[in-house]
């Protein structure tokens, strides 16, 4: 009886360790750092090769839709220094572009930053809560429209 219990405990332990290892590696693969454009540039070479999520505003007139990718530029203005920095993005994901993706939209791109200065995004979301506020502030949409 004692020998069967030892086999059971050892087998259970192997299963628990294997599941723990799979959970840990899955978590590491899906982990991404969330930052804005200014923070990305501040991290310098550390950003290369990491999985990142970068947030910024889509620069008006920068959206270029190609057959297998979409290129655009996002920007972020630092509230302290008032300096605006831009980031070129190549979206090569397989999902369709969000309906809310347009000029002045706030976009979050997920992918990797490359030494050539281009962020290659595998997924993208466009925030829609205040999608027209920046256009109204820029005078593109009259304040009475929504």
Secondary structure as GFF3:
##gff-version 3
##sequence-region A 1 146
A	DSSP	alpha_helix	2	30	.	.	.	ID=ss1
A	DSSP	beta_strand	33	36	.	.	.	ID=ss2
A	DSSP	alpha_helix	37	42	.	.	.	ID=ss3
A	DSSP	three_ten_helix	44	47	.	.	.	ID=ss4
A	DSSP	beta_strand	52	58	.	.	.	ID=ss5
A	DSSP	beta_strand	64	65	.	.	.	ID=ss6
A	DSSP	beta_strand	70	77	.	.	.	ID=ss7
A	DSSP	beta_strand	84	91	.	.	.	ID=ss8
A	DSSP	beta_strand	106	113	.	.	.	ID=ss9
A	DSSP	beta_strand	118	127	.	.	.	ID=ss10
A	DSSP	alpha_helix	133	138	.	.	.	ID=ss11
###
